[in-house]
Amino acid sequence: MPTYIKWFYCICCFSLLTGCTTGKPNNVEPIIHFDVNRYLGQWYEIARLDHSFERGLDQVTATYSLNPDKSIKVINRGFNITDQQWQQAQGKAKFVEQPNIGHLKVSFFGPFYGSYIIFALEKDYSAALVSSYNYDYLWILARDKTLSPKVLNKYLTLAQQVGFDTKKLIYPQQ
């Protein structure tokens, strides 16, 4: 089976297992005063907790754009270092509550959604700290391929304070 089909299958399984899980980990609160238009565009994955649907991927990016229905088009892309090929998945995100709250639900497969919680964001929208519905999912994203040590340490400290095991983070090559 080609790797991109395996990756798509893993994303589908994740969506099925999580169902419409739009909850959040204890102590994690989405940011308020969120501006989706400033969040749109490409983000580089600086760090993540390991999970099957991104395992073995480097050069990981997430690109967000508005759909005509005001939902958000999500394109996740990464280079599989074992298979030496690019993998991509396209999904859709919608706000769970108000559009000024950084709590969205994302689907890569039909009606099944999982939480996407932005719980830290630089004022200039240059870096973000994102989780899902539990402590198994954490991403540090940035607009550039690298992140200053000061911001990275701030996000690592914040993630630890709310309960994430940051020692398990993976830092993909960009």
Disulfide bonds with the S-S distance in Angstrom:
none
